Amino acid sequence: MRTAIGLLAGWLVAALLALGIDGQLPAFLAWVVPGSLLVLGVDALVRQQRAPSPYTQPRLPERYQVADDLRRPLADVVAVAEQEAITVPAHRR
């Protein structure tokens, strides 16, 4: 894989040097940079729209909610975790 990436990078550098020597590098960059930015922007927008909504996530179990509340004493956190360990739901057996 490294060989393929190195070969591709070598060809890219050679092509850019050839365009620079021929005086066509600014015109090439004037077309490639905006096009690349457009593709990256559309890709970012699509990824953002396809990301799962935080509002549709399942509710956290009570032990996590109690543990996240820093105002609750540690004894409460342990008690909730012990209670959940004693009463295992039927689908988890």
Buried (B, 14 or more C-beta within 10 A) or exposed (E): EEEEEEEEEEEEEEEEEEBEEEEEBEEBEEEEEEEEEEEEEEEEEEEEEEEEEEEEEEEEEEBEEBBEEEEBEEEEBEBBBEEBEEEEEEEEE
